[in-house]
Amino acid sequence: MKYADLGLNDRVRLRKPHPCGGTDWRVVRLGADIGLKCERCGRRVLLPRSEAERRIKQMLSRGTDEGAAGASSDVGAAGSVTRSAGGRRHGQG
């Protein structure tokens, strides 16, 4: 499987089982390394991109892009000032 085909929260099946017996993993990080979380025991591992591509046997389901869908803009309607999660002011000023 090619790296470009992976997205956050995708569920994948690896070729060899984890020591807990689980073979299904959820993608939790994309970048130079691929972060995977075991669906059975919750263990998180980081694999180099090339190794993750070799180990992935099957794509089980596509994850929803929760970060982009649930994120709201820092600037409200007509450029009004809103506060971000950190309490900093954004917008005109």
LUMKEFI-639674 format. One line per 4 residues: number of its first residue (from 1); their letters; for each residue x, y, z of C-alpha. Coordinates in Angstrom, 2 decimals, padded with zeros to 5 digits. Layout:
# LUMKEFI-639674
NUM) a) X,Y,Z | ... $
//
This chain:
# LUMKEFI-639674
1) mkya) 000.00,000.00,000.00 | 001.30,003.43,-000.85 | 001.80,006.04,001.86 | -000.30,008.59,-000.04 $
5) dlgl) -003.32,006.29,000.36 | -003.25,006.54,004.17 | -005.23,009.10,006.14 | -005.80,009.83,009.81 $
9) ndrv) -008.14,007.42,011.59 | -007.95,004.87,008.76 | -008.23,001.28,009.98 | -005.66,-001.12,008.52 $
13) rlrk) -004.76,-004.79,008.92 | -001.08,-005.70,009.24 | 000.53,-008.88,007.95 | 001.71,-010.18,011.34 $
17) phpc) -000.36,-010.07,014.54 | 000.61,-007.93,017.51 | 001.70,-009.94,020.61 | -001.74,-009.24,022.14 $
21) ggtd) -003.28,-011.12,019.20 | -004.72,-008.09,017.37 | -004.08,-007.50,013.68 | -006.20,-004.35,013.21 $
25) wrvv) -004.68,-000.90,013.75 | -005.83,002.73,013.52 | -003.61,005.40,011.91 | -003.03,008.14,014.51 $
29) rlga) -000.06,010.02,013.01 | 001.17,010.82,009.51 | 004.55,012.26,008.64 | 008.06,010.90,008.42 $
33) digl) 006.82,008.05,010.61 | 003.39,006.45,010.62 | 001.76,006.22,014.05 | -000.47,003.19,014.60 $
37) kcer) -002.68,002.27,017.57 | -003.66,-001.35,018.19 | -007.44,-001.71,018.16 | -007.32,-004.54,020.70 $
41) cgrr) -004.92,-003.39,023.44 | -004.42,000.33,022.65 | -000.64,000.13,022.25 | 000.82,002.88,020.05 $
45) vllp) 003.80,002.33,017.76 | 005.72,004.47,015.27 | 006.92,002.83,012.08 | 009.05,004.38,009.37 $
49) rsea) 006.96,005.10,006.29 | 008.67,002.41,004.18 | 008.19,-000.26,006.85 | 004.52,000.63,007.36 $
53) erri) 003.93,000.32,003.59 | 005.42,-003.18,003.63 | 003.52,-004.35,006.71 | 000.04,-003.16,005.72 $
57) kqml) -001.94,-006.01,004.24 | -005.40,-004.49,003.84 | -007.32,-001.24,004.29 | -010.35,-002.00,006.50 $
61) srgt) -012.05,001.39,006.53 | -011.39,005.04,005.83 | -011.35,007.31,008.85 | -013.31,010.50,009.03 $
65) dega) -011.25,013.67,009.03 | -012.48,014.86,012.43 | -009.88,017.61,012.76 | -010.88,019.44,009.57 $
69) agas) -014.62,018.87,009.89 | -014.88,019.89,013.55 | -012.48,022.84,013.43 | -013.90,026.32,013.36 $
73) sdvg) -012.30,029.45,012.01 | -010.56,031.81,014.44 | -012.10,034.83,012.70 | -015.87,035.01,012.91 $
77) aags) -018.29,036.77,010.58 | -017.23,040.22,009.36 | -013.77,039.88,010.92 | -014.92,039.92,014.54 $
81) vtrs) -012.41,038.94,017.18 | -012.71,035.46,018.64 | -010.62,033.60,021.16 | -008.79,030.39,020.41 $
85) aggr) -008.50,027.45,022.81 | -005.36,029.00,024.32 | -007.16,032.23,025.20 | -005.22,034.35,022.68 $
89) rhgq) -007.03,036.99,020.68 | -007.27,036.67,016.92 | -008.78,038.86,014.25 | -008.67,042.59,013.74 $
93) g) -006.71,044.58,016.18 $
//
